[in-house]
């Protein structure tokens, strides 16, 4: 399974990748980004990525080389970013924070509740 979408937020574009970033799917994501002009200030959200192969790594390295920054909110995506030496977003804008953080009311319950 793979999904790639560009969300045009107030503070700039975010490329949301989900699932396995592999082979032809990684190439489709590159096509999505280069369909028009490569957006400035691109953030690549890797929060829901479960696996990256060599072709996917090439895509991520290319995105980093054109100035993209990466959102890595789980151990796997953080490990990929660290291994590939990709620039990670250290502070999210208020627009991005609202998109990626739970509020107290939305947070999933613990198994003990």
KOLDO-894089 format. One record per residue: residue in three letters; x, y, z of N, C-alpha, C, O in turn. Coordinates in nm, 2 decimals. Atoms other than C-alpha are relative to their C-alpha. Example, Ala and Ser with C-alpha at 12.3 -4.5 7.8 and 13.67 -1.06 7.14 Angstrom:
<vextis>
+------+--------+---------+--------+---------+----------+--------+--------+---------+--------+--------+---------+--------+
| rest | n_east | n_north |   n_up | ca_east | ca_north |  ca_up | c_east | c_north |   c_up | o_east | o_north |   o_up |
+------+--------+---------+--------+---------+----------+--------+--------+---------+--------+--------+---------+--------+
|  ALA |   0.09 |   -0.12 |   0.00 |    1.23 |    -0.45 |   0.78 |   0.09 |    0.12 |   0.00 |   0.19 |    0.12 |   0.07 |
|  SER |  -0.09 |   -0.11 |   0.00 |    1.37 |    -0.11 |   0.71 |  -0.08 |    0.11 |   0.08 |  -0.03 |    0.22 |   0.09 |
+------+--------+---------+--------+---------+----------+--------+--------+---------+--------+--------+---------+--------+
</vextis>
This chain:
<vextis>
+------+--------+---------+--------+---------+----------+--------+--------+---------+--------+--------+---------+--------+
| rest | n_east | n_north |   n_up | ca_east | ca_north |  ca_up | c_east | c_north |   c_up | o_east | o_north |   o_up |
+------+--------+---------+--------+---------+----------+--------+--------+---------+--------+--------+---------+--------+
|  UNK |   0.08 |   -0.12 |   0.00 |    0.00 |     0.00 |   0.00 |   0.09 |    0.12 |   0.00 |   0.19 |    0.13 |   0.07 |
|  UNK |  -0.07 |   -0.12 |   0.00 |    0.12 |     0.35 |  -0.08 |  -0.10 |    0.11 |  -0.03 |  -0.19 |    0.09 |  -0.11 |
|  UNK |   0.08 |   -0.12 |   0.03 |   -0.03 |     0.70 |  -0.09 |   0.09 |    0.12 |   0.01 |   0.17 |    0.13 |   0.10 |
|  UNK |  -0.07 |   -0.13 |   0.00 |    0.11 |     1.04 |  -0.17 |  -0.09 |    0.11 |  -0.04 |  -0.16 |    0.10 |  -0.14 |
|  UNK |   0.09 |   -0.12 |   0.02 |   -0.07 |     1.37 |  -0.15 |   0.08 |    0.13 |   0.03 |   0.15 |    0.13 |   0.13 |
|  UNK |  -0.05 |   -0.13 |  -0.03 |    0.03 |     1.73 |  -0.16 |  -0.11 |    0.08 |   0.06 |  -0.21 |    0.10 |   0.00 |
|  UNK |   0.10 |   -0.09 |  -0.07 |   -0.16 |     1.95 |   0.09 |   0.06 |    0.14 |  -0.01 |   0.17 |    0.17 |   0.04 |
|  UNK |  -0.05 |   -0.14 |   0.01 |   -0.13 |     2.33 |   0.02 |  -0.06 |    0.07 |   0.12 |  -0.17 |    0.11 |   0.13 |
|  UNK |   0.04 |   -0.07 |  -0.12 |   -0.14 |     2.48 |   0.37 |   0.04 |    0.14 |   0.00 |   0.11 |    0.18 |  -0.09 |
|  UNK |  -0.03 |   -0.14 |  -0.01 |   -0.12 |     2.84 |   0.47 |   0.15 |    0.03 |   0.00 |   0.20 |    0.13 |  -0.06 |
|  UNK |  -0.14 |   -0.02 |  -0.01 |    0.25 |     2.81 |   0.55 |   0.08 |   -0.07 |  -0.10 |   0.21 |   -0.08 |  -0.09 |
|  UNK |  -0.07 |    0.07 |   0.11 |    0.34 |     2.61 |   0.24 |  -0.05 |   -0.14 |  -0.02 |  -0.14 |   -0.18 |   0.04 |
|  UNK |   0.04 |    0.14 |   0.04 |    0.31 |     2.27 |   0.08 |   0.06 |   -0.11 |   0.09 |   0.17 |   -0.10 |   0.13 |
|  UNK |  -0.04 |    0.12 |  -0.07 |    0.33 |     1.94 |   0.26 |  -0.03 |   -0.12 |  -0.09 |  -0.14 |   -0.14 |  -0.13 |
|  UNK |   0.02 |    0.13 |   0.07 |    0.39 |     1.61 |   0.08 |  -0.02 |   -0.10 |   0.10 |   0.08 |   -0.13 |   0.18 |
|  UNK |   0.04 |    0.11 |  -0.10 |    0.22 |     1.34 |   0.29 |   0.02 |   -0.13 |  -0.07 |  -0.04 |   -0.16 |  -0.17 |
|  UNK |  -0.02 |    0.14 |   0.05 |    0.36 |     0.99 |   0.22 |  -0.05 |   -0.10 |   0.11 |  -0.03 |   -0.08 |   0.23 |
|  UNK |   0.05 |    0.11 |  -0.09 |    0.19 |     0.68 |   0.37 |   0.03 |   -0.13 |  -0.06 |   0.03 |   -0.15 |  -0.18 |
|  UNK |  -0.02 |    0.14 |   0.05 |    0.28 |     0.31 |   0.35 |   0.14 |   -0.02 |  -0.03 |   0.24 |    0.03 |   0.03 |
|  UNK |  -0.13 |    0.05 |   0.04 |    0.57 |     0.16 |   0.17 |   0.05 |    0.09 |  -0.12 |  -0.01 |    0.09 |  -0.23 |
|  UNK |  -0.06 |   -0.08 |   0.10 |    0.79 |     0.40 |  -0.03 |   0.10 |   -0.08 |  -0.07 |   0.22 |   -0.09 |  -0.04 |
|  UNK |  -0.09 |    0.10 |   0.07 |    0.93 |     0.15 |  -0.28 |  -0.02 |    0.02 |  -0.15 |  -0.13 |    0.06 |  -0.20 |
|  UNK |   0.00 |    0.02 |   0.14 |    1.01 |     0.11 |  -0.65 |  -0.08 |    0.11 |  -0.08 |  -0.06 |    0.23 |  -0.06 |
|  UNK |   0.08 |   -0.08 |   0.08 |    0.75 |     0.25 |  -0.89 |  -0.08 |    0.10 |   0.08 |  -0.11 |    0.21 |   0.03 |
|  UNK |   0.08 |   -0.09 |  -0.08 |    0.55 |     0.40 |  -0.61 |   0.08 |    0.13 |   0.04 |   0.03 |    0.24 |   0.04 |
|  UNK |  -0.09 |   -0.11 |  -0.03 |    0.85 |     0.62 |  -0.51 |   0.01 |    0.09 |  -0.12 |   0.01 |    0.21 |  -0.11 |
|  UNK |  -0.01 |   -0.08 |   0.12 |    0.88 |     0.73 |  -0.87 |  -0.13 |    0.08 |  -0.03 |  -0.12 |    0.19 |  -0.08 |
|  UNK |   0.13 |   -0.07 |   0.02 |    0.51 |     0.82 |  -0.88 |   0.00 |    0.13 |   0.10 |  -0.05 |    0.23 |   0.06 |
|  UNK |  -0.01 |   -0.11 |  -0.10 |    0.57 |     1.04 |  -0.57 |   0.09 |    0.11 |  -0.06 |   0.06 |    0.23 |  -0.04 |
|  UNK |  -0.09 |   -0.10 |   0.06 |    0.86 |     1.22 |  -0.75 |  -0.08 |    0.07 |  -0.11 |  -0.07 |    0.19 |  -0.13 |
|  UNK |   0.08 |   -0.06 |   0.11 |    0.62 |     1.28 |  -1.05 |  -0.10 |    0.10 |   0.06 |  -0.12 |    0.20 |   0.00 |
|  UNK |   0.09 |   -0.09 |  -0.06 |    0.37 |     1.43 |  -0.82 |   0.06 |    0.13 |   0.04 |   0.00 |    0.24 |   0.02 |
|  UNK |  -0.07 |   -0.12 |  -0.05 |    0.62 |     1.68 |  -0.68 |   0.05 |    0.08 |  -0.12 |   0.04 |    0.20 |  -0.12 |
|  UNK |  -0.05 |   -0.07 |   0.12 |    0.76 |     1.77 |  -1.03 |  -0.10 |    0.02 |  -0.10 |  -0.07 |    0.07 |  -0.21 |
|  UNK |   0.10 |   -0.02 |   0.09 |    0.43 |     1.79 |  -1.20 |   0.00 |    0.14 |  -0.05 |  -0.02 |    0.16 |  -0.17 |
|  UNK |  -0.01 |   -0.15 |   0.03 |    0.45 |     2.17 |  -1.20 |   0.14 |    0.04 |   0.04 |   0.24 |   -0.02 |   0.02 |
|  UNK |  -0.12 |   -0.05 |  -0.06 |    0.72 |     2.38 |  -1.04 |   0.02 |   -0.06 |   0.13 |  -0.08 |   -0.07 |   0.21 |
|  UNK |  -0.03 |    0.06 |  -0.13 |    0.89 |     2.21 |  -0.75 |  -0.03 |    0.11 |   0.11 |   0.03 |    0.22 |   0.11 |
|  UNK |   0.04 |   -0.10 |  -0.10 |    0.73 |     2.39 |  -0.45 |   0.11 |    0.04 |   0.10 |   0.18 |   -0.05 |   0.15 |
|  UNK |  -0.09 |   -0.05 |  -0.09 |    0.95 |     2.61 |  -0.23 |  -0.05 |   -0.03 |   0.14 |  -0.17 |   -0.02 |   0.17 |
|  UNK |   0.04 |    0.02 |  -0.14 |    0.95 |     2.53 |   0.15 |  -0.08 |   -0.13 |   0.02 |  -0.16 |   -0.14 |   0.11 |
|  UNK |   0.07 |    0.12 |   0.00 |    0.82 |     2.18 |   0.09 |   0.04 |   -0.08 |   0.13 |   0.16 |   -0.09 |   0.17 |
|  UNK |  -0.01 |    0.08 |  -0.12 |    0.77 |     1.97 |   0.41 |  -0.05 |   -0.14 |  -0.05 |  -0.16 |   -0.15 |  -0.10 |
|  UNK |   0.03 |    0.14 |   0.03 |    0.77 |     1.59 |   0.36 |  -0.04 |   -0.07 |   0.13 |   0.05 |   -0.09 |   0.21 |
|  UNK |   0.05 |    0.06 |  -0.12 |    0.56 |     1.42 |   0.62 |   0.01 |   -0.16 |  -0.01 |  -0.05 |   -0.22 |  -0.09 |
|  UNK |  -0.03 |    0.15 |   0.01 |    0.69 |     1.06 |   0.68 |  -0.06 |   -0.07 |   0.12 |  -0.03 |   -0.18 |   0.15 |
|  UNK |   0.06 |    0.06 |  -0.12 |    0.47 |     1.00 |   0.99 |  -0.06 |   -0.14 |  -0.02 |  -0.06 |   -0.22 |   0.07 |
|  UNK |   0.07 |    0.13 |   0.02 |    0.28 |     0.71 |   0.83 |   0.07 |   -0.09 |  -0.10 |   0.01 |   -0.17 |  -0.17 |
|  UNK |  -0.08 |    0.09 |   0.09 |    0.56 |     0.55 |   0.63 |   0.05 |   -0.12 |   0.08 |   0.10 |   -0.11 |   0.19 |
|  UNK |  -0.03 |    0.12 |  -0.07 |    0.62 |     0.19 |   0.72 |   0.13 |   -0.07 |  -0.05 |   0.19 |   -0.15 |   0.02 |
|  UNK |  -0.12 |    0.06 |   0.05 |    0.91 |     0.10 |   0.49 |   0.05 |    0.08 |  -0.12 |  -0.03 |    0.14 |  -0.19 |
|  UNK |  -0.07 |   -0.07 |   0.11 |    1.16 |     0.26 |   0.25 |   0.10 |   -0.09 |  -0.06 |   0.19 |   -0.13 |   0.01 |
|  UNK |  -0.10 |    0.08 |   0.07 |    1.36 |     0.07 |  -0.01 |   0.10 |    0.09 |  -0.06 |   0.10 |    0.22 |  -0.04 |
|  UNK |  -0.10 |   -0.08 |   0.06 |    1.66 |     0.19 |  -0.21 |  -0.05 |    0.11 |  -0.09 |   0.00 |    0.22 |  -0.09 |
|  UNK |   0.06 |   -0.10 |   0.09 |    1.45 |     0.37 |  -0.47 |  -0.07 |    0.11 |   0.08 |  -0.06 |    0.23 |   0.05 |
|  UNK |   0.06 |   -0.09 |  -0.09 |    1.25 |     0.53 |  -0.19 |   0.11 |    0.09 |   0.07 |   0.08 |    0.21 |   0.09 |
|  UNK |  -0.11 |   -0.08 |  -0.05 |    1.58 |     0.64 |  -0.03 |   0.05 |    0.10 |  -0.10 |   0.08 |    0.22 |  -0.06 |
|  UNK |  -0.04 |   -0.10 |   0.11 |    1.68 |     0.80 |  -0.36 |  -0.10 |    0.11 |  -0.01 |  -0.05 |    0.23 |  -0.02 |
|  UNK |   0.11 |   -0.11 |   0.00 |    1.35 |     0.99 |  -0.36 |   0.02 |    0.09 |   0.11 |   0.02 |    0.22 |   0.09 |
|  UNK |  -0.01 |   -0.09 |  -0.12 |    1.40 |     1.12 |  -0.01 |   0.13 |    0.08 |   0.00 |   0.13 |    0.20 |   0.03 |
|  UNK |  -0.12 |   -0.08 |   0.02 |    1.76 |     1.22 |  -0.08 |  -0.01 |    0.11 |  -0.10 |   0.04 |    0.22 |  -0.08 |
|  UNK |   0.03 |   -0.10 |   0.10 |    1.65 |     1.40 |  -0.39 |  -0.09 |    0.11 |   0.06 |  -0.06 |    0.23 |   0.03 |
|  UNK |   0.08 |   -0.10 |  -0.06 |    1.38 |     1.58 |  -0.20 |   0.08 |    0.09 |   0.10 |   0.06 |    0.21 |   0.10 |
|  UNK |  -0.09 |   -0.07 |  -0.09 |    1.64 |     1.68 |   0.06 |   0.09 |    0.09 |  -0.08 |   0.12 |    0.21 |  -0.03 |
|  UNK |  -0.10 |   -0.08 |   0.08 |    1.87 |     1.81 |  -0.21 |  -0.07 |    0.12 |  -0.07 |   0.00 |    0.21 |  -0.10 |
|  UNK |   0.07 |   -0.12 |   0.06 |    1.60 |     2.04 |  -0.35 |  -0.06 |    0.09 |   0.11 |  -0.13 |    0.19 |   0.08 |
|  UNK |   0.04 |   -0.09 |  -0.11 |    1.54 |     2.19 |  -0.01 |  -0.11 |   -0.04 |   0.09 |  -0.16 |    0.04 |   0.18 |
|  UNK |   0.11 |    0.05 |  -0.08 |    1.26 |     1.98 |   0.14 |   0.05 |   -0.02 |   0.15 |   0.17 |   -0.06 |   0.17 |
|  UNK |  -0.03 |    0.03 |  -0.14 |    1.25 |     1.94 |   0.52 |  -0.10 |   -0.12 |   0.03 |  -0.21 |   -0.13 |  -0.03 |
|  UNK |   0.08 |    0.12 |  -0.03 |    1.11 |     1.62 |   0.68 |  -0.06 |    0.00 |   0.14 |   0.00 |    0.05 |   0.24 |
|  UNK |   0.07 |    0.02 |  -0.13 |    0.86 |     1.56 |   0.95 |   0.00 |   -0.15 |   0.03 |  -0.05 |   -0.23 |  -0.04 |
|  UNK |  -0.02 |    0.14 |  -0.04 |    0.95 |     1.24 |   1.13 |  -0.05 |   -0.02 |   0.15 |   0.02 |    0.01 |   0.24 |
|  UNK |   0.06 |    0.00 |  -0.14 |    0.71 |     1.17 |   1.43 |   0.00 |   -0.14 |   0.06 |  -0.05 |   -0.16 |   0.17 |
|  UNK |  -0.01 |    0.13 |  -0.06 |    0.78 |     0.80 |   1.48 |   0.15 |   -0.05 |  -0.01 |   0.23 |    0.01 |  -0.08 |
|  UNK |  -0.14 |    0.05 |   0.00 |    1.09 |     0.59 |   1.54 |   0.05 |   -0.04 |  -0.13 |   0.17 |   -0.02 |  -0.17 |
|  UNK |  -0.05 |    0.04 |   0.14 |    1.11 |     0.44 |   1.19 |   0.03 |    0.12 |  -0.08 |   0.14 |    0.12 |  -0.14 |
|  UNK |  -0.03 |   -0.12 |   0.08 |    1.08 |     0.77 |   1.01 |   0.12 |    0.08 |   0.05 |   0.20 |    0.13 |  -0.03 |
|  UNK |  -0.11 |   -0.08 |  -0.06 |    1.32 |     0.94 |   1.25 |   0.13 |   -0.07 |  -0.03 |   0.23 |   -0.01 |  -0.06 |
|  UNK |  -0.12 |    0.08 |   0.03 |    1.57 |     0.65 |   1.19 |   0.04 |    0.02 |  -0.14 |   0.16 |    0.03 |  -0.18 |
|  UNK |  -0.03 |   -0.02 |   0.15 |    1.54 |     0.69 |   0.81 |   0.06 |    0.14 |  -0.02 |   0.16 |    0.15 |  -0.09 |
|  UNK |  -0.05 |   -0.13 |   0.01 |    1.60 |     1.06 |   0.84 |   0.14 |    0.01 |   0.05 |   0.23 |    0.08 |  -0.01 |
|  UNK |  -0.13 |    0.00 |  -0.06 |    1.90 |     1.01 |   1.06 |   0.10 |   -0.07 |  -0.08 |   0.21 |   -0.02 |  -0.11 |
|  UNK |  -0.09 |    0.08 |   0.08 |    2.05 |     0.74 |   0.85 |   0.04 |    0.07 |  -0.14 |   0.15 |    0.06 |  -0.18 |
|  UNK |  -0.02 |   -0.07 |   0.12 |    2.01 |     0.95 |   0.53 |   0.05 |    0.14 |   0.01 |   0.07 |    0.21 |  -0.08 |
|  UNK |  -0.04 |   -0.14 |  -0.03 |    2.11 |     1.27 |   0.70 |  -0.09 |    0.11 |  -0.06 |  -0.04 |    0.20 |  -0.12 |
|  UNK |   0.10 |   -0.09 |   0.05 |    1.79 |     1.45 |   0.60 |  -0.03 |    0.11 |   0.10 |  -0.04 |    0.08 |   0.22 |
|  UNK |   0.04 |   -0.10 |  -0.09 |    1.69 |     1.78 |   0.75 |  -0.14 |   -0.02 |   0.05 |  -0.24 |   -0.03 |  -0.02 |
|  UNK |   0.12 |    0.03 |  -0.06 |    1.42 |     1.73 |   1.00 |  -0.06 |    0.13 |   0.05 |   0.01 |    0.22 |   0.11 |
|  UNK |   0.07 |   -0.12 |  -0.05 |    1.16 |     2.00 |   1.09 |   0.01 |   -0.01 |   0.16 |  -0.04 |   -0.11 |   0.22 |
|  UNK |  -0.02 |    0.01 |  -0.14 |    1.25 |     2.08 |   1.45 |  -0.12 |    0.08 |   0.07 |  -0.15 |    0.05 |   0.19 |
|  UNK |   0.12 |   -0.07 |  -0.06 |    0.96 |     2.33 |   1.51 |  -0.10 |    0.01 |  -0.11 |  -0.07 |    0.06 |  -0.22 |
|  UNK |   0.11 |   -0.01 |   0.10 |    0.63 |     2.32 |   1.34 |  -0.07 |    0.13 |   0.02 |  -0.08 |    0.18 |   0.13 |
|  UNK |   0.07 |   -0.12 |   0.00 |    0.44 |     2.63 |   1.25 |  -0.14 |   -0.03 |   0.07 |  -0.17 |   -0.15 |   0.08 |
|  UNK |   0.13 |    0.03 |  -0.06 |    0.10 |     2.67 |   1.43 |  -0.10 |   -0.08 |  -0.09 |  -0.18 |   -0.16 |  -0.05 |
|  UNK |   0.09 |    0.07 |   0.10 |   -0.08 |     2.55 |   1.11 |   0.04 |   -0.15 |   0.00 |  -0.05 |   -0.23 |   0.00 |
|  UNK |  -0.04 |    0.14 |   0.00 |    0.13 |     2.23 |   1.10 |  -0.02 |   -0.06 |   0.14 |  -0.06 |   -0.18 |   0.14 |
|  UNK |   0.02 |    0.06 |  -0.13 |    0.11 |     2.18 |   1.48 |  -0.15 |   -0.05 |   0.01 |  -0.17 |   -0.16 |   0.06 |
|  UNK |   0.14 |    0.04 |  -0.01 |   -0.27 |     2.17 |   1.46 |  -0.03 |   -0.12 |  -0.08 |  -0.12 |   -0.20 |  -0.04 |
|  UNK |   0.03 |    0.11 |   0.09 |   -0.26 |     1.92 |   1.18 |   0.06 |   -0.13 |   0.06 |   0.00 |   -0.24 |   0.04 |
|  UNK |  -0.07 |    0.12 |  -0.04 |   -0.02 |     1.68 |   1.35 |   0.00 |   -0.04 |   0.15 |   0.06 |   -0.14 |   0.19 |
|  UNK |   0.00 |    0.03 |  -0.15 |   -0.08 |     1.70 |   1.73 |  -0.15 |   -0.03 |   0.04 |  -0.24 |    0.03 |  -0.01 |
|  UNK |   0.13 |    0.03 |  -0.07 |   -0.37 |     1.55 |   1.93 |  -0.03 |    0.11 |   0.10 |   0.06 |    0.16 |   0.16 |
|  UNK |   0.04 |   -0.08 |  -0.11 |   -0.56 |     1.78 |   2.15 |  -0.04 |   -0.10 |   0.11 |  -0.05 |   -0.22 |   0.09 |
|  UNK |   0.03 |    0.09 |  -0.11 |   -0.65 |     1.64 |   2.50 |  -0.13 |   -0.07 |  -0.03 |  -0.15 |   -0.19 |   0.01 |
|  UNK |   0.12 |    0.07 |   0.03 |   -1.00 |     1.56 |   2.37 |   0.01 |   -0.10 |  -0.11 |  -0.07 |   -0.20 |  -0.11 |
|  UNK |  -0.02 |    0.09 |   0.11 |   -0.88 |     1.38 |   2.06 |   0.09 |   -0.12 |   0.03 |   0.09 |   -0.22 |  -0.04 |
|  UNK |  -0.11 |    0.10 |  -0.03 |   -0.60 |     1.17 |   2.22 |  -0.07 |   -0.13 |   0.02 |  -0.17 |   -0.14 |   0.10 |
|  UNK |   0.05 |    0.13 |  -0.02 |   -0.66 |     0.80 |   2.21 |   0.01 |   -0.04 |   0.14 |   0.10 |    0.00 |   0.21 |
|  UNK |   0.00 |    0.04 |  -0.14 |   -0.74 |     0.64 |   2.54 |   0.11 |   -0.10 |   0.02 |   0.16 |   -0.17 |  -0.07 |
|  UNK |  -0.10 |    0.10 |  -0.03 |   -0.50 |     0.42 |   2.72 |  -0.07 |   -0.13 |   0.02 |  -0.19 |   -0.14 |   0.04 |
|  UNK |   0.06 |    0.13 |  -0.02 |   -0.56 |     0.04 |   2.75 |  -0.06 |   -0.02 |   0.14 |  -0.13 |   -0.12 |   0.16 |
|  UNK |   0.05 |    0.02 |  -0.14 |   -0.63 |     0.08 |   3.12 |  -0.12 |    0.08 |   0.03 |  -0.17 |    0.07 |   0.15 |
|  UNK |   0.12 |   -0.07 |  -0.03 |   -0.92 |     0.31 |   3.09 |  -0.13 |   -0.08 |  -0.03 |  -0.24 |   -0.03 |  -0.01 |
+------+--------+---------+--------+---------+----------+--------+--------+---------+--------+--------+---------+--------+
</vextis>
